[in-house]
Amino acid sequence: MKPSDRYHKWVEWSSRDGVYIGHCPDLITGIHGDDPVRLYVELCETVDDVIAHFENEGRRLPKPRVKPMLQMA
């Protein structure tokens, strides 16, 4: 498992802003774009970059606090 897999990431439409917003609240405030699939790829790349920056600086990664919702059958 990659370190970034521990962090919850999602993309949602923002009617207020008229764009999709990509979230990973434990590491970044968010990114935005017009294509939700491309935005998710960019979000994952950004999270990987943030993690690499933390590691290069010798800083500890924050503990993941935001958890995905469990789907009930």
N, CA, C and O atoms as a Tripos MOL2 file, in Angstrom:
@<TRIPOS>MOLECULE
protein
  292   291    73     0     0
PROTEIN
NO_CHARGES

@<TRIPOS>ATOM
      1 N           0.8400   -1.1790    0.0000 N.3       1 MET1
      2 CA          0.0000    0.0000    0.0000 C.3       1 MET1
      3 C           0.8810    1.2370    0.0000 C.2       1 MET1
      4 O           1.8450    1.3350    0.7590 O.2       1 MET1
      5 N           0.5340    2.1730   -0.8610 N.am      2 LYS2
      6 CA          1.2560    3.4480   -0.9040 C.3       2 LYS2
      7 C           0.8110    4.3160    0.2790 C.2       2 LYS2
      8 O          -0.3210    4.1940    0.7450 O.2       2 LYS2
      9 N           1.6890    5.1810    0.7580 N.am      3 PRO3
     10 CA          1.2910    6.0830    1.8550 C.3       3 PRO3
     11 C           0.0400    6.9030    1.5180 C.2       3 PRO3
     12 O          -0.7780    7.1740    2.3970 O.2       3 PRO3
     13 N          -0.1110    7.2930    0.2630 N.am      4 SER4
     14 CA         -1.2670    8.1190   -0.1140 C.3       4 SER4
     15 C          -2.5870    7.3470   -0.0240 C.2       4 SER4
     16 O          -3.6550    7.9530    0.0670 O.2       4 SER4
     17 N          -2.5170    6.0180   -0.0500 N.am      5 ASP5
     18 CA         -3.7370    5.2140    0.0420 C.3       5 ASP5
     19 C          -4.4110    5.3370    1.4080 C.2       5 ASP5
     20 O          -5.5870    5.0020    1.5470 O.2       5 ASP5
     21 N          -3.6930    5.8070    2.4010 N.am      6 ARG6
     22 CA         -4.2720    5.9590    3.7430 C.3       6 ARG6
     23 C          -5.1650    7.1910    3.8470 C.2       6 ARG6
     24 O          -5.9490    7.3130    4.7890 O.2       6 ARG6
     25 N          -5.0500    8.0990    2.8910 N.am      7 TYR7
     26 CA         -5.7740    9.3650    2.9480 C.3       7 TYR7
     27 C          -6.9910    9.3450    2.0250 C.2       7 TYR7
     28 O          -6.9000    8.9700    0.8560 O.2       7 TYR7
     29 N          -8.1280    9.7560    2.5790 N.am      8 HIS8
     30 CA         -9.3790    9.7820    1.8170 C.3       8 HIS8
     31 C          -9.3480   10.9400    0.8180 C.2       8 HIS8
     32 O          -9.0370   12.0800    1.1640 O.2       8 HIS8
     33 N          -9.6790   10.6100   -0.4270 N.am      9 LYS9
     34 CA         -9.6960   11.5890   -1.5050 C.3       9 LYS9
     35 C         -11.0220   11.4460   -2.2440 C.2       9 LYS9
     36 O         -11.5020   10.3320   -2.4540 O.2       9 LYS9
     37 N         -11.6120   12.5730   -2.6370 N.am     10 TRP10
     38 CA        -12.8300   12.5090   -3.4280 C.3      10 TRP10
     39 C         -12.9870   13.7680   -4.2580 C.2      10 TRP10
     40 O         -12.3790   14.8040   -3.9880 O.2      10 TRP10
     41 N         -13.8350   13.6400   -5.2910 N.am     11 VAL11
     42 CA        -14.1410   14.7470   -6.1950 C.3      11 VAL11
     43 C         -15.6510   14.9490   -6.1630 C.2      11 VAL11
     44 O         -16.4110   13.9830   -6.2200 O.2      11 VAL11
     45 N         -16.0840   16.2010   -6.0730 N.am     12 GLU12
     46 CA        -17.5120   16.5000   -6.1140 C.3      12 GLU12
     47 C         -17.7540   17.7800   -6.9020 C.2      12 GLU12
     48 O         -16.8680   18.6230   -7.0360 O.2      12 GLU12
     49 N         -18.9700   17.9060   -7.4200 N.am     13 TRP13
     50 CA        -19.3640   19.0880   -8.1700 C.3      13 TRP13
     51 C         -19.6970   20.2080   -7.1990 C.2      13 TRP13
     52 O         -20.3700   19.9820   -6.1930 O.2      13 TRP13
     53 N         -19.2310   21.4050   -7.4930 N.am     14 SER14
     54 CA        -19.5730   22.5890   -6.7180 C.3      14 SER14
     55 C         -20.4360   23.4960   -7.5880 C.2      14 SER14
     56 O         -19.9320   24.1600   -8.4930 O.2      14 SER14
     57 N         -21.7300   23.5200   -7.3120 N.am     15 SER15
     58 CA        -22.6080   24.3850   -8.1020 C.3      15 SER15
     59 C         -22.3080   25.8590   -7.8330 C.2      15 SER15
     60 O         -22.5170   26.7130   -8.6950 O.2      15 SER15
     61 N         -21.8240   26.1400   -6.6440 N.am     16 ARG16
     62 CA        -21.4710   27.5270   -6.3020 C.3      16 ARG16
     63 C         -20.3210   28.0340   -7.1710 C.2      16 ARG16
     64 O         -20.3390   29.1730   -7.6380 O.2      16 ARG16
     65 N         -19.3130   27.1700   -7.3830 N.am     17 ASP17
     66 CA        -18.1280   27.5600   -8.1420 C.3      17 ASP17
     67 C         -18.2080   27.1810   -9.6190 C.2      17 ASP17
     68 O         -17.4600   27.7120  -10.4400 O.2      17 ASP17
     69 N         -19.1160   26.2610   -9.9580 N.am     18 GLY18
     70 CA        -19.2540   25.8310  -11.3480 C.3      18 GLY18
     71 C         -18.1240   24.9480  -11.8340 C.2      18 GLY18
     72 O         -17.8610   24.8870  -13.0350 O.2      18 GLY18
     73 N         -17.4460   24.2560  -10.9160 N.am     19 VAL19
     74 CA        -16.3490   23.3440  -11.2510 C.3      19 VAL19
     75 C         -16.3850   22.1590  -10.3010 C.2      19 VAL19
     76 O         -17.0900   22.1730   -9.2910 O.2      19 VAL19
     77 N         -15.6150   21.1360  -10.6420 N.am     20 TYR20
     78 CA        -15.4210   20.0130   -9.7320 C.3      20 TYR20
     79 C         -14.3210   20.3830   -8.7480 C.2      20 TYR20
     80 O         -13.3560   21.0580   -9.1070 O.2      20 TYR20
     81 N         -14.4710   19.9410   -7.5130 N.am     21 ILE21
     82 CA        -13.4820   20.1970   -6.4720 C.3      21 ILE21
     83 C         -12.9460   18.8410   -5.9950 C.2      21 ILE21
     84 O         -13.7140   17.9360   -5.6690 O.2      21 ILE21
     85 N         -11.6260   18.7210   -5.9620 N.am     22 GLY22
     86 CA        -10.9770   17.5250   -5.4390 C.3      22 GLY22
     87 C         -10.5120   17.7870   -4.0130 C.2      22 GLY22
     88 O          -9.8700   18.7990   -3.7350 O.2      22 GLY22
     89 N         -10.8430   16.8660   -3.1130 N.am     23 HIS23
     90 CA        -10.5560   17.0470   -1.6890 C.3      23 HIS23
     91 C          -9.6400   15.9620   -1.1420 C.2      23 HIS23
     92 O          -9.7370   14.8000   -1.5360 O.2      23 HIS23
     93 N          -8.7710   16.3360   -0.2530 N.am     24 CYS24
     94 CA         -8.0050   15.4400    0.6100 C.3      24 CYS24
     95 C          -7.6950   16.2620    1.8590 C.2      24 CYS24
     96 O          -6.5710   16.7350    2.0300 O.2      24 CYS24
     97 N          -8.6860   16.4320    2.7280 N.am     25 PRO25
     98 CA         -8.5820   17.4100    3.8090 C.3      25 PRO25
     99 C          -7.4660   17.1600    4.8160 C.2      25 PRO25
    100 O          -7.0570   18.0860    5.5170 O.2      25 PRO25
    101 N          -6.9700   15.9440    4.9040 N.am     26 ASP26
    102 CA         -5.8750   15.6980    5.8370 C.3      26 ASP26
    103 C          -4.5450   16.2440    5.3360 C.2      26 ASP26
    104 O          -3.6080   16.4080    6.1170 O.2      26 ASP26
    105 N          -4.4530   16.5310    4.0260 N.am     27 LEU27
    106 CA         -3.1770   16.9860    3.4600 C.3      27 LEU27
    107 C          -3.2530   18.3060    2.6970 C.2      27 LEU27
    108 O          -2.3180   19.1040    2.7610 O.2      27 LEU27
    109 N          -4.3530   18.5510    1.9720 N.am     28 ILE28
    110 CA         -4.4580   19.7730    1.1660 C.3      28 ILE28
    111 C          -5.8700   20.3360    1.2840 C.2      28 ILE28
    112 O          -6.7970   19.6300    1.6810 O.2      28 ILE28
    113 N          -6.0250   21.6030    0.9400 N.am     29 THR29
    114 CA         -7.3520   22.2090    1.0080 C.3      29 THR29
    115 C          -8.2070   21.8340   -0.1900 C.2      29 THR29
    116 O          -9.4300   21.7730   -0.0620 O.2      29 THR29
    117 N          -7.6170   21.5820   -1.3430 N.am     30 GLY30
    118 CA         -8.3880   21.1630   -2.5030 C.3      30 GLY30
    119 C          -7.8420   21.7300   -3.7930 C.2      30 GLY30
    120 O          -7.0750   22.6940   -3.8090 O.2      30 GLY30
    121 N          -8.2690   21.0920   -4.8860 N.am     31 ILE31
    122 CA         -7.9270   21.5590   -6.2300 C.3      31 ILE31
    123 C          -9.2180   21.5420   -7.0470 C.2      31 ILE31
    124 O         -10.2040   20.9320   -6.6310 O.2      31 ILE31
    125 N          -9.2210   22.1980   -8.1910 N.am     32 HIS32
    126 CA        -10.4500   22.2460   -8.9720 C.3      32 HIS32
    127 C         -10.1720   22.0380  -10.4600 C.2      32 HIS32
    128 O          -9.0520   22.2230  -10.9350 O.2      32 HIS32
    129 N         -11.2350   21.6450  -11.1890 N.am     33 GLY33
    130 CA        -11.1220   21.4350  -12.6230 C.3      33 GLY33
    131 C         -12.4670   21.1260  -13.2430 C.2      33 GLY33
    132 O         -13.4760   21.0310  -12.5450 O.2      33 GLY33
    133 N         -12.4800   20.9680  -14.5670 N.am     34 ASP34
    134 CA        -13.7220   20.7310  -15.3130 C.3      34 ASP34
    135 C         -14.0150   19.2600  -15.5720 C.2      34 ASP34
    136 O         -15.1700   18.9000  -15.8000 O.2      34 ASP34
    137 N         -13.0130   18.4110  -15.5420 N.am     35 ASP35
    138 CA        -13.1750   16.9880  -15.8480 C.3      35 ASP35
    139 C         -12.9560   16.1910  -14.5650 C.2      35 ASP35
    140 O         -11.8390   16.1720  -14.0490 O.2      35 ASP35
    141 N         -13.9910   15.5310  -14.0340 N.am     36 PRO36
    142 CA        -13.8450   14.8570  -12.7490 C.3      36 PRO36
    143 C         -12.8440   13.7020  -12.7540 C.2      36 PRO36
    144 O         -12.1730   13.4560  -11.7510 O.2      36 PRO36
    145 N         -12.7440   13.0000  -13.8730 N.am     37 VAL37
    146 CA        -11.7980   11.8770  -13.9370 C.3      37 VAL37
    147 C         -10.3610   12.4040  -13.9390 C.2      37 VAL37
    148 O          -9.5160   11.9250  -13.1830 O.2      37 VAL37
    149 N         -10.0960   13.3770  -14.7800 N.am     38 ARG38
    150 CA         -8.7530   13.9820  -14.8350 C.3      38 ARG38
    151 C          -8.4190   14.6490  -13.4990 C.2      38 ARG38
    152 O          -7.2790   14.5850  -13.0390 O.2      38 ARG38
    153 N          -9.4060   15.2810  -12.8850 N.am     39 LEU39
    154 CA         -9.1790   15.9410  -11.6030 C.3      39 LEU39
    155 C          -8.7870   14.9360  -10.5290 C.2      39 LEU39
    156 O          -7.9170   15.2210   -9.7060 O.2      39 LEU39
    157 N          -9.4200   13.7560  -10.5250 N.am     40 TYR40
    158 CA         -9.0470   12.7490   -9.5280 C.3      40 TYR40
    159 C          -7.6000   12.2970   -9.7320 C.2      40 TYR40
    160 O          -6.8630   12.1120   -8.7640 O.2      40 TYR40
    161 N          -7.1990   12.1200  -10.9850 N.am     41 VAL41
    162 CA         -5.8020   11.7640  -11.2750 C.3      41 VAL41
    163 C          -4.8630   12.8530  -10.7540 C.2      41 VAL41
    164 O          -3.8530   12.5540  -10.1170 O.2      41 VAL41
    165 N          -5.2010   14.1190  -11.0260 N.am     42 GLU42
    166 CA         -4.3820   15.2400  -10.5550 C.3      42 GLU42
    167 C          -4.3710   15.3090   -9.0220 C.2      42 GLU42
    168 O          -3.3450   15.6240   -8.4190 O.2      42 GLU42
    169 N          -5.5060   15.0170   -8.4050 N.am     43 LEU43
    170 CA         -5.5790   15.0100   -6.9430 C.3      43 LEU43
    171 C          -4.6320   13.9590   -6.3690 C.2      43 LEU43
    172 O          -3.8960   14.2370   -5.4220 O.2      43 LEU43
    173 N          -4.6490   12.7660   -6.9320 N.am     44 CYS44
    174 CA         -3.7570   11.7060   -6.4630 C.3      44 CYS44
    175 C          -2.2880   12.0970   -6.6530 C.2      44 CYS44
    176 O          -1.4620   11.8490   -5.7750 O.2      44 CYS44
    177 N          -1.9650   12.7020   -7.7910 N.am     45 GLU45
    178 CA         -0.5900   13.1600   -8.0370 C.3      45 GLU45
    179 C          -0.1920   14.2480   -7.0390 C.2      45 GLU45
    180 O           0.9330   14.2550   -6.5390 O.2      45 GLU45
    181 N          -1.1070   15.1590   -6.7560 N.am     46 THR46
    182 CA         -0.8190   16.2360   -5.8010 C.3      46 THR46
    183 C          -0.5920   15.6780   -4.4110 C.2      46 THR46
    184 O           0.3310   16.1030   -3.7160 O.2      46 THR46
    185 N          -1.4170   14.7360   -3.9980 N.am     47 VAL47
    186 CA         -1.2420   14.1100   -2.6820 C.3      47 VAL47
    187 C           0.1130   13.4050   -2.6180 C.2      47 VAL47
    188 O           0.8170   13.5150   -1.6140 O.2      47 VAL47
    189 N           0.4850   12.6840   -3.6740 N.am     48 ASP48
    190 CA          1.8020   12.0360   -3.7080 C.3      48 ASP48
    191 C           2.9210   13.0690   -3.5910 C.2      48 ASP48
    192 O           3.9110   12.8350   -2.8970 O.2      48 ASP48
    193 N           2.7700   14.2100   -4.2660 N.am     49 ASP49
    194 CA          3.7770   15.2750   -4.1930 C.3      49 ASP49
    195 C           3.8810   15.8550   -2.7780 C.2      49 ASP49
    196 O           4.9810   16.1170   -2.2900 O.2      49 ASP49
    197 N           2.7490   16.0490   -2.1320 N.am     50 VAL50
    198 CA          2.7440   16.5780   -0.7580 C.3      50 VAL50
    199 C           3.4370   15.5890    0.1760 C.2      50 VAL50
    200 O           4.2320   15.9920    1.0250 O.2      50 VAL50
    201 N           3.1450   14.3100    0.0270 N.am     51 ILE51
    202 CA          3.7780   13.2880    0.8630 C.3      51 ILE51
    203 C           5.2820   13.2710    0.6230 C.2      51 ILE51
    204 O           6.0580   13.1870    1.5740 O.2      51 ILE51
    205 N           5.7030   13.3490   -0.6410 N.am     52 ALA52
    206 CA          7.1460   13.3830   -0.9530 C.3      52 ALA52
    207 C           7.8030   14.5990   -0.3200 C.2      52 ALA52
    208 O           8.9200   14.5020    0.1880 O.2      52 ALA52
    209 N           7.1270   15.7430   -0.3430 N.am     53 HIS53
    210 CA          7.6610   16.9590    0.2740 C.3      53 HIS53
    211 C           7.8470   16.7600    1.7790 C.2      53 HIS53
    212 O           8.8940   17.1020    2.3290 O.2      53 HIS53
    213 N           6.8400   16.2120    2.4350 N.am     54 PHE54
    214 CA          6.9630   15.9300    3.8710 C.3      54 PHE54
    215 C           8.1630   15.0300    4.1380 C.2      54 PHE54
    216 O           8.9550   15.2950    5.0420 O.2      54 PHE54
    217 N           8.2930   13.9680    3.3510 N.am     55 GLU55
    218 CA          9.3910   13.0210    3.5490 C.3      55 GLU55
    219 C          10.7420   13.6750    3.2930 C.2      55 GLU55
    220 O          11.6870   13.4440    4.0480 O.2      55 GLU55
    221 N          10.8530   14.4930    2.2370 N.am     56 ASN56
    222 CA         12.1140   15.1780    1.9230 C.3      56 ASN56
    223 C          12.5150   16.1620    3.0100 C.2      56 ASN56
    224 O          13.7020   16.3850    3.2460 O.2      56 ASN56
    225 N          11.5250   16.7520    3.6710 N.am     57 GLU57
    226 CA         11.7820   17.6960    4.7550 C.3      57 GLU57
    227 C          11.9900   17.0040    6.0960 C.2      57 GLU57
    228 O          12.2860   17.6580    7.0960 O.2      57 GLU57
    229 N          11.8350   15.6780    6.1170 N.am     58 GLY58
    230 CA         11.9880   14.9240    7.3610 C.3      58 GLY58
    231 C          10.8250   15.1350    8.3320 C.2      58 GLY58
    232 O          10.9580   14.9170    9.5360 O.2      58 GLY58
    233 N           9.6940   15.5600    7.7940 N.am     59 ARG59
    234 CA          8.5230   15.8210    8.6260 C.3      59 ARG59
    235 C           7.6190   14.5920    8.6730 C.2      59 ARG59
    236 O           7.5430   13.8230    7.7150 O.2      59 ARG59
    237 N           6.9490   14.4240    9.7860 N.am     60 ARG60
    238 CA          5.9780   13.3420    9.9210 C.3      60 ARG60
    239 C           4.7130   13.6800    9.1530 C.2      60 ARG60
    240 O           4.2830   14.8330    9.1030 O.2      60 ARG60
    241 N           4.1350   12.6640    8.5620 N.am     61 LEU61
    242 CA          2.8530   12.8470    7.8980 C.3      61 LEU61
    243 C           1.7560   12.9340    8.9530 C.2      61 LEU61
    244 O           1.8260   12.2550    9.9780 O.2      61 LEU61
    245 N           0.7480   13.7600    8.7110 N.am     62 PRO62
    246 CA         -0.3640   13.7960    9.6560 C.3      62 PRO62
    247 C          -1.1150   12.4740    9.6500 C.2      62 PRO62
    248 O          -1.1680   11.7840    8.6320 O.2      62 PRO62
    249 N          -1.6910   12.1280   10.7850 N.am     63 LYS63
    250 CA         -2.5040   10.9180   10.8450 C.3      63 LYS63
    251 C          -3.7840   11.1530   10.0590 C.2      63 LYS63
    252 O          -4.3960   12.2160   10.1660 O.2      63 LYS63
    253 N          -4.1910   10.1690    9.2740 N.am     64 PRO64
    254 CA         -5.4620   10.3060    8.5550 C.3      64 PRO64
    255 C          -6.6200   10.4030    9.5520 C.2      64 PRO64
    256 O          -6.7650    9.5540   10.4310 O.2      64 PRO64
    257 N          -7.4340   11.4390    9.4060 N.am     65 ARG65
    258 CA         -8.5870   11.6240   10.2870 C.3      65 ARG65
    259 C          -9.8980   11.4480    9.5470 C.2      65 ARG65
    260 O         -10.8860   11.0070   10.1340 O.2      65 ARG65
    261 N          -9.9210   11.7900    8.2560 N.am     66 VAL66
    262 CA        -11.1400   11.6770    7.4730 C.3      66 VAL66
    263 C         -11.2030   10.2650    6.9070 C.2      66 VAL66
    264 O         -10.2970    9.8220    6.2010 O.2      66 VAL66
    265 N         -12.2700    9.5770    7.2230 N.am     67 LYS67
    266 CA        -12.4400    8.1900    6.7780 C.3      67 LYS67
    267 C         -13.5940    8.1130    5.7860 C.2      67 LYS67
    268 O         -14.5740    8.8480    5.9140 O.2      67 LYS67
    269 N         -13.4840    7.2250    4.7940 N.am     68 PRO68
    270 CA        -14.6040    7.0600    3.8760 C.3      68 PRO68
    271 C         -15.8200    6.5090    4.6240 C.2      68 PRO68
    272 O         -15.6830    5.7950    5.6180 O.2      68 PRO68
    273 N         -16.9910    6.8490    4.1370 N.am     69 MET69
    274 CA        -18.2120    6.3060    4.7200 C.3      69 MET69
    275 C         -18.3490    4.8510    4.3160 C.2      69 MET69
    276 O         -18.0630    4.4890    3.1750 O.2      69 MET69
    277 N         -18.7790    4.0270    5.2380 N.am     70 LEU70
    278 CA        -19.0010    2.6160    4.9240 C.3      70 LEU70
    279 C         -20.3330    2.4650    4.2130 C.2      70 LEU70
    280 O         -21.3250    3.0990    4.5730 O.2      70 LEU70
    281 N         -20.3350    1.6280    3.2140 N.am     71 GLN71
    282 CA        -21.5550    1.3950    2.4680 C.3      71 GLN71
    283 C         -22.3000    0.2370    3.1120 C.2      71 GLN71
    284 O         -21.7400   -0.8440    3.2950 O.2      71 GLN71
    285 N         -23.5430    0.4590    3.4520 N.am     72 MET72
    286 CA        -24.3580   -0.5710    4.0800 C.3      72 MET72
    287 C         -25.0910   -1.3420    2.9970 C.2      72 MET72
    288 O         -25.6440   -0.7510    2.0690 O.2      72 MET72
    289 N         -25.0930   -2.6660    3.1170 N.am     73 ALA73
    290 CA        -25.7750   -3.5190    2.1240 C.3      73 ALA73
    291 C         -27.2630   -3.5820    2.3830 C.2      73 ALA73
    292 O         -27.9900   -4.2510    1.6490 O.2      73 ALA73
@<TRIPOS>BOND
     1     1     2 1
     2     2     3 1
     3     3     4 2
     4     3     5 am
     5     5     6 1
     6     6     7 1
     7     7     8 2
     8     7     9 am
     9     9    10 1
    10    10    11 1
    11    11    12 2
    12    11    13 am
    13    13    14 1
    14    14    15 1
    15    15    16 2
    16    15    17 am
    17    17    18 1
    18    18    19 1
    19    19    20 2
    20    19    21 am
    21    21    22 1
    22    22    23 1
    23    23    24 2
    24    23    25 am
    25    25    26 1
    26    26    27 1
    27    27    28 2
    28    27    29 am
    29    29    30 1
    30    30    31 1
    31    31    32 2
    32    31    33 am
    33    33    34 1
    34    34    35 1
    35    35    36 2
    36    35    37 am
    37    37    38 1
    38    38    39 1
    39    39    40 2
    40    39    41 am
    41    41    42 1
    42    42    43 1
    43    43    44 2
    44    43    45 am
    45    45    46 1
    46    46    47 1
    47    47    48 2
    48    47    49 am
    49    49    50 1
    50    50    51 1
    51    51    52 2
    52    51    53 am
    53    53    54 1
    54    54    55 1
    55    55    56 2
    56    55    57 am
    57    57    58 1
    58    58    59 1
    59    59    60 2
    60    59    61 am
    61    61    62 1
    62    62    63 1
    63    63    64 2
    64    63    65 am
    65    65    66 1
    66    66    67 1
    67    67    68 2
    68    67    69 am
    69    69    70 1
    70    70    71 1
    71    71    72 2
    72    71    73 am
    73    73    74 1
    74    74    75 1
    75    75    76 2
    76    75    77 am
    77    77    78 1
    78    78    79 1
    79    79    80 2
    80    79    81 am
    81    81    82 1
    82    82    83 1
    83    83    84 2
    84    83    85 am
    85    85    86 1
    86    86    87 1
    87    87    88 2
    88    87    89 am
    89    89    90 1
    90    90    91 1
    91    91    92 2
    92    91    93 am
    93    93    94 1
    94    94    95 1
    95    95    96 2
    96    95    97 am
    97    97    98 1
    98    98    99 1
    99    99   100 2
   100    99   101 am
   101   101   102 1
   102   102   103 1
   103   103   104 2
   104   103   105 am
   105   105   106 1
   106   106   107 1
   107   107   108 2
   108   107   109 am
   109   109   110 1
   110   110   111 1
   111   111   112 2
   112   111   113 am
   113   113   114 1
   114   114   115 1
   115   115   116 2
   116   115   117 am
   117   117   118 1
   118   118   119 1
   119   119   120 2
   120   119   121 am
   121   121   122 1
   122   122   123 1
   123   123   124 2
   124   123   125 am
   125   125   126 1
   126   126   127 1
   127   127   128 2
   128   127   129 am
   129   129   130 1
   130   130   131 1
   131   131   132 2
   132   131   133 am
   133   133   134 1
   134   134   135 1
   135   135   136 2
   136   135   137 am
   137   137   138 1
   138   138   139 1
   139   139   140 2
   140   139   141 am
   141   141   142 1
   142   142   143 1
   143   143   144 2
   144   143   145 am
   145   145   146 1
   146   146   147 1
   147   147   148 2
   148   147   149 am
   149   149   150 1
   150   150   151 1
   151   151   152 2
   152   151   153 am
   153   153   154 1
   154   154   155 1
   155   155   156 2
   156   155   157 am
   157   157   158 1
   158   158   159 1
   159   159   160 2
   160   159   161 am
   161   161   162 1
   162   162   163 1
   163   163   164 2
   164   163   165 am
   165   165   166 1
   166   166   167 1
   167   167   168 2
   168   167   169 am
   169   169   170 1
   170   170   171 1
   171   171   172 2
   172   171   173 am
   173   173   174 1
   174   174   175 1
   175   175   176 2
   176   175   177 am
   177   177   178 1
   178   178   179 1
   179   179   180 2
   180   179   181 am
   181   181   182 1
   182   182   183 1
   183   183   184 2
   184   183   185 am
   185   185   186 1
   186   186   187 1
   187   187   188 2
   188   187   189 am
   189   189   190 1
   190   190   191 1
   191   191   192 2
   192   191   193 am
   193   193   194 1
   194   194   195 1
   195   195   196 2
   196   195   197 am
   197   197   198 1
   198   198   199 1
   199   199   200 2
   200   199   201 am
   201   201   202 1
   202   202   203 1
   203   203   204 2
   204   203   205 am
   205   205   206 1
   206   206   207 1
   207   207   208 2
   208   207   209 am
   209   209   210 1
   210   210   211 1
   211   211   212 2
   212   211   213 am
   213   213   214 1
   214   214   215 1
   215   215   216 2
   216   215   217 am
   217   217   218 1
   218   218   219 1
   219   219   220 2
   220   219   221 am
   221   221   222 1
   222   222   223 1
   223   223   224 2
   224   223   225 am
   225   225   226 1
   226   226   227 1
   227   227   228 2
   228   227   229 am
   229   229   230 1
   230   230   231 1
   231   231   232 2
   232   231   233 am
   233   233   234 1
   234   234   235 1
   235   235   236 2
   236   235   237 am
   237   237   238 1
   238   238   239 1
   239   239   240 2
   240   239   241 am
   241   241   242 1
   242   242   243 1
   243   243   244 2
   244   243   245 am
   245   245   246 1
   246   246   247 1
   247   247   248 2
   248   247   249 am
   249   249   250 1
   250   250   251 1
   251   251   252 2
   252   251   253 am
   253   253   254 1
   254   254   255 1
   255   255   256 2
   256   255   257 am
   257   257   258 1
   258   258   259 1
   259   259   260 2
   260   259   261 am
   261   261   262 1
   262   262   263 1
   263   263   264 2
   264   263   265 am
   265   265   266 1
   266   266   267 1
   267   267   268 2
   268   267   269 am
   269   269   270 1
   270   270   271 1
   271   271   272 2
   272   271   273 am
   273   273   274 1
   274   274   275 1
   275   275   276 2
   276   275   277 am
   277   277   278 1
   278   278   279 1
   279   279   280 2
   280   279   281 am
   281   281   282 1
   282   282   283 1
   283   283   284 2
   284   283   285 am
   285   285   286 1
   286   286   287 1
   287   287   288 2
   288   287   289 am
   289   289   290 1
   290   290   291 1
   291   291   292 2
@<TRIPOS>SUBSTRUCTURE
     1 MET1         2 RESIDUE 1 A MET
     2 LYS2         6 RESIDUE 1 A LYS
     3 PRO3        10 RESIDUE 1 A PRO
     4 SER4        14 RESIDUE 1 A SER
     5 ASP5        18 RESIDUE 1 A ASP
     6 ARG6        22 RESIDUE 1 A ARG
     7 TYR7        26 RESIDUE 1 A TYR
     8 HIS8        30 RESIDUE 1 A HIS
     9 LYS9        34 RESIDUE 1 A LYS
    10 TRP10       38 RESIDUE 1 A TRP
    11 VAL11       42 RESIDUE 1 A VAL
    12 GLU12       46 RESIDUE 1 A GLU
    13 TRP13       50 RESIDUE 1 A TRP
    14 SER14       54 RESIDUE 1 A SER
    15 SER15       58 RESIDUE 1 A SER
    16 ARG16       62 RESIDUE 1 A ARG
    17 ASP17       66 RESIDUE 1 A ASP
    18 GLY18       70 RESIDUE 1 A GLY
    19 VAL19       74 RESIDUE 1 A VAL
    20 TYR20       78 RESIDUE 1 A TYR
    21 ILE21       82 RESIDUE 1 A ILE
    22 GLY22       86 RESIDUE 1 A GLY
    23 HIS23       90 RESIDUE 1 A HIS
    24 CYS24       94 RESIDUE 1 A CYS
    25 PRO25       98 RESIDUE 1 A PRO
    26 ASP26      102 RESIDUE 1 A ASP
    27 LEU27      106 RESIDUE 1 A LEU
    28 ILE28      110 RESIDUE 1 A ILE
    29 THR29      114 RESIDUE 1 A THR
    30 GLY30      118 RESIDUE 1 A GLY
    31 ILE31      122 RESIDUE 1 A ILE
    32 HIS32      126 RESIDUE 1 A HIS
    33 GLY33      130 RESIDUE 1 A GLY
    34 ASP34      134 RESIDUE 1 A ASP
    35 ASP35      138 RESIDUE 1 A ASP
    36 PRO36      142 RESIDUE 1 A PRO
    37 VAL37      146 RESIDUE 1 A VAL
    38 ARG38      150 RESIDUE 1 A ARG
    39 LEU39      154 RESIDUE 1 A LEU
    40 TYR40      158 RESIDUE 1 A TYR
    41 VAL41      162 RESIDUE 1 A VAL
    42 GLU42      166 RESIDUE 1 A GLU
    43 LEU43      170 RESIDUE 1 A LEU
    44 CYS44      174 RESIDUE 1 A CYS
    45 GLU45      178 RESIDUE 1 A GLU
    46 THR46      182 RESIDUE 1 A THR
    47 VAL47      186 RESIDUE 1 A VAL
    48 ASP48      190 RESIDUE 1 A ASP
    49 ASP49      194 RESIDUE 1 A ASP
    50 VAL50      198 RESIDUE 1 A VAL
    51 ILE51      202 RESIDUE 1 A ILE
    52 ALA52      206 RESIDUE 1 A ALA
    53 HIS53      210 RESIDUE 1 A HIS
    54 PHE54      214 RESIDUE 1 A PHE
    55 GLU55      218 RESIDUE 1 A GLU
    56 ASN56      222 RESIDUE 1 A ASN
    57 GLU57      226 RESIDUE 1 A GLU
    58 GLY58      230 RESIDUE 1 A GLY
    59 ARG59      234 RESIDUE 1 A ARG
    60 ARG60      238 RESIDUE 1 A ARG
    61 LEU61      242 RESIDUE 1 A LEU
    62 PRO62      246 RESIDUE 1 A PRO
    63 LYS63      250 RESIDUE 1 A LYS
    64 PRO64      254 RESIDUE 1 A PRO
    65 ARG65      258 RESIDUE 1 A ARG
    66 VAL66      262 RESIDUE 1 A VAL
    67 LYS67      266 RESIDUE 1 A LYS
    68 PRO68      270 RESIDUE 1 A PRO
    69 MET69      274 RESIDUE 1 A MET
    70 LEU70      278 RESIDUE 1 A LEU
    71 GLN71      282 RESIDUE 1 A GLN
    72 MET72      286 RESIDUE 1 A MET
    73 ALA73      290 RESIDUE 1 A ALA
